[in-house]
Amino acid sequence: MDIKVEANDKNLSKQAAKLSIDGMMCAIGCASTIEKNLYKTEGIVSAQIEFESKTGWIIYDSISDLNPQSLIAIVEKSGDGKTYKVSAFSNINPLKVPLKD
């Protein structure tokens, strides 16, 4: 008897990143702008930018062209291209990304 196993688990192709973002001055303008720019990018599954903690949580498709450098570039080019700086980047397990309330 042959058993057919299909790779239909959508989490298999997902990667996640946690970023520390300097330069944000408010939640409505800064954090929202960065989040919107991330969501405009093909391959982004989820983006959550928290102004209070200056943290970004991103889940992206690992089979896309996205990588740590491109994610940092999207964040840093948001706004005027000079305001936001990613001071720390770490790859994390997608299941460790906190859910939005």
Sine and cosine of phi, psi and omega as CSV:
sin_phi,cos_phi,sin_psi,cos_psi,sin_omega,cos_omega
0.00,0.00,0.82,-0.58,0.05,-1.00
-1.00,-0.02,0.69,-0.73,0.07,-1.00
-0.94,-0.34,0.83,-0.55,-0.01,-1.00
-1.00,-0.09,0.83,-0.55,0.03,-1.00
-0.94,-0.33,0.83,-0.56,0.02,-1.00
-0.96,-0.28,0.66,-0.75,0.04,-1.00
-1.00,0.04,0.97,0.25,-0.01,-1.00
-0.95,-0.32,0.21,0.98,0.08,-1.00
-0.98,0.21,0.93,-0.36,-0.08,-1.00
-0.90,0.43,-0.35,0.94,-0.01,-1.00
-0.97,0.25,-0.23,0.97,-0.02,-1.00
-0.91,0.42,-0.48,0.88,-0.05,-1.00
-0.97,-0.25,0.29,0.96,-0.04,-1.00
-0.97,-0.25,0.60,-0.80,0.14,-0.99
-0.79,-0.62,0.38,-0.93,0.00,-1.00
-0.71,-0.70,0.43,-0.90,0.00,-1.00
-0.66,-0.75,0.52,-0.85,0.11,-0.99
-0.88,-0.47,0.79,-0.62,-0.03,-1.00
-0.85,-0.53,0.61,-0.79,0.20,-0.98
-0.99,-0.15,0.82,-0.58,-0.12,-0.99
-0.87,-0.49,0.88,-0.48,0.05,-1.00
-1.00,-0.09,0.47,-0.88,0.11,-0.99
0.98,-0.20,-0.11,0.99,0.01,-1.00
-0.97,0.26,0.72,-0.70,-0.02,-1.00
-0.95,-0.31,-0.31,0.95,-0.01,-1.00
-0.37,-0.93,0.29,-0.96,-0.02,-1.00
-0.99,0.17,-0.63,0.78,-0.10,-0.99
-0.96,0.29,-0.71,0.70,-0.03,-1.00
-1.00,0.09,-0.87,0.50,-0.14,-0.99
-0.94,0.34,-0.88,0.48,-0.06,-1.00
-0.87,0.49,-0.66,0.75,0.00,-1.00
-0.91,0.42,-0.65,0.76,0.02,-1.00
-0.89,0.46,-0.72,0.70,0.01,-1.00
-0.88,0.47,-0.72,0.70,-0.01,-1.00
-0.87,0.50,-0.71,0.70,0.00,-1.00
-0.88,0.47,-0.67,0.74,0.02,-1.00
-0.90,0.43,-0.61,0.79,0.05,-1.00
-0.91,0.42,-0.70,0.71,-0.01,-1.00
-0.91,0.42,-0.39,0.92,0.06,-1.00
-0.96,0.27,-0.19,0.98,-0.10,-1.00
-1.00,-0.02,0.80,-0.60,0.03,-1.00
-0.89,0.46,0.74,-0.67,0.00,-1.00
0.97,-0.24,-0.24,0.97,0.05,-1.00
-0.98,0.18,0.83,-0.56,0.02,-1.00
-1.00,-0.04,-0.67,0.74,-0.04,-1.00
-0.47,-0.88,0.62,-0.78,0.07,-1.00
-0.64,-0.77,0.78,-0.63,0.00,-1.00
-0.70,-0.71,0.91,-0.42,0.00,-1.00
-0.94,-0.35,0.86,-0.51,-0.03,-1.00
-0.97,-0.26,0.92,-0.38,-0.02,-1.00
-0.89,0.45,-0.72,0.70,-0.09,-1.00
-0.85,0.53,-0.69,0.72,-0.04,-1.00
-1.00,-0.07,-0.08,1.00,-0.04,-1.00
0.84,0.55,0.63,0.78,-0.09,-1.00
-0.85,-0.53,0.62,-0.78,0.11,-0.99
-0.89,-0.46,0.69,-0.72,0.06,-1.00
-0.88,-0.47,0.84,-0.54,-0.07,-1.00
-0.77,-0.64,0.74,-0.67,0.17,-0.99
-0.92,-0.39,0.76,-0.65,-0.04,-1.00
-0.66,-0.75,0.35,-0.94,-0.03,-1.00
-0.98,0.20,0.86,-0.51,-0.06,-1.00
-0.94,0.33,-0.25,0.97,0.03,-1.00
-1.00,-0.03,0.04,1.00,0.09,-1.00
-0.99,0.11,-0.02,-1.00,0.03,-1.00
-0.99,0.10,0.07,1.00,-0.04,-1.00
-0.96,0.27,0.57,-0.82,0.05,-1.00
-0.48,-0.88,0.11,-0.99,-0.02,-1.00
-0.80,0.60,-0.68,0.73,-0.03,-1.00
-0.90,0.43,-0.64,0.77,-0.01,-1.00
-0.95,0.32,-0.57,0.82,0.05,-1.00
-0.91,0.41,-0.70,0.71,0.04,-1.00
-0.87,0.49,-0.67,0.74,-0.01,-1.00
-0.89,0.46,-0.65,0.76,0.02,-1.00
-0.88,0.48,-0.72,0.69,-0.01,-1.00
-0.89,0.45,-0.75,0.66,-0.09,-1.00
-0.94,0.33,-0.39,0.92,0.03,-1.00
-1.00,0.02,-0.07,1.00,0.06,-1.00
-0.92,0.39,0.46,-0.89,-0.03,-1.00
0.94,0.33,-0.77,-0.64,-0.03,-1.00
-1.00,-0.02,0.02,1.00,0.03,-1.00
1.00,0.06,-0.04,1.00,-0.03,-1.00
-0.83,-0.56,-0.29,0.96,-0.16,-0.99
-0.98,0.21,-0.69,0.72,-0.13,-0.99
-0.99,-0.15,0.70,-0.71,0.04,-1.00
-0.74,-0.67,0.73,-0.68,0.08,-1.00
-1.00,0.05,0.90,-0.43,-0.05,-1.00
-1.00,-0.09,-0.27,0.96,0.05,-1.00
-0.45,-0.89,0.59,-0.81,0.01,-1.00
-0.64,-0.76,0.74,-0.67,0.10,-1.00
-0.60,-0.80,0.65,-0.76,0.11,-0.99
-0.98,0.19,0.68,-0.73,0.00,-1.00
-0.71,-0.70,0.19,-0.98,0.08,-1.00
-0.94,0.33,0.76,-0.65,-0.01,-1.00
-0.82,0.57,-0.47,0.88,-0.01,-1.00
-0.96,0.27,-0.19,0.98,0.01,-1.00
-1.00,-0.01,-0.05,1.00,0.02,-1.00
-0.96,0.27,0.81,-0.58,0.00,-1.00
-0.93,0.38,0.57,-0.82,0.01,-1.00
-0.99,0.11,0.60,-0.80,0.06,-1.00
-0.95,0.32,0.62,-0.79,0.05,-1.00
-0.97,0.25,0.00,0.00,0.00,0.00
